[in-house]
Amino acid sequence: MLLSPGSRIWLAAASVDMRLGFDGLAAKVHEVLAADPFCGHAFVFRNKRGDRLKLLLWDGLGFWLLYRRLDQGRLHWPRTESGAVELSLAQWALLVEGRPWSALPLLKKAMPTRL
């Protein structure tokens, strides 16, 4: 299983260009989120419309890049404009289904951005 109970999932607040691949998203993790893309945490990004997301994860051997497109509705995203929000696995499950997850308590809001 890609995301296990001990996984840390960081949701980037700002939208990104969905044309970005492994290297482009890893650069966003490093430059914008001030985090190490090789740390084993999952980093989630969305497009401006809010109907697509990409998850970038380093597993020790290489990067995983997961892409999700909702056919209907939009992803529920935090209202912050910068930084990242840490999600639980339960919140992640609701997010990828396009369901509101904000009623569940946030784990952390403390990944600052480097501008």
Secondary structure in CASP SS format (residue, H / E / C, confidence):
PFRMAT SS
TARGET T0000
AUTHOR 0000-0000-0000
METHOD secondary structure of the structure
MODEL  1
M C 1.00
L C 1.00
L C 1.00
S C 1.00
P C 1.00
G C 1.00
S C 1.00
R C 1.00
I E 1.00
W E 1.00
L E 1.00
A E 1.00
A C 1.00
A C 1.00
S C 1.00
V C 1.00
D C 1.00
M C 1.00
R C 1.00
L C 1.00
G C 1.00
F H 1.00
D H 1.00
G H 1.00
L H 1.00
A H 1.00
A H 1.00
K H 1.00
V H 1.00
H H 1.00
E H 1.00
V C 1.00
L C 1.00
A C 1.00
A C 1.00
D C 1.00
P C 1.00
F C 1.00
C C 1.00
G C 1.00
H C 1.00
A E 1.00
F E 1.00
V E 1.00
F E 1.00
R E 1.00
N C 1.00
K C 1.00
R C 1.00
G C 1.00
D C 1.00
R E 1.00
L E 1.00
K E 1.00
L E 1.00
L E 1.00
L E 1.00
W E 1.00
D C 1.00
G C 1.00
L C 1.00
G C 1.00
F E 1.00
W E 1.00
L E 1.00
L E 1.00
Y E 1.00
R E 1.00
R E 1.00
L C 1.00
D C 1.00
Q C 1.00
G C 1.00
R C 1.00
L C 1.00
H C 1.00
W C 1.00
P C 1.00
R C 1.00
T C 1.00
E C 1.00
S C 1.00
G C 1.00
A E 1.00
V E 1.00
E E 1.00
L E 1.00
S C 1.00
L H 1.00
A H 1.00
Q H 1.00
W H 1.00
A H 1.00
L H 1.00
L H 1.00
V H 1.00
E C 1.00
G C 1.00
R C 1.00
P C 1.00
W C 1.00
S C 1.00
A C 1.00
L C 1.00
P C 1.00
L C 1.00
L C 1.00
K E 1.00
K E 1.00
A E 1.00
M E 1.00
P C 1.00
T C 1.00
R C 1.00
L C 1.00
END
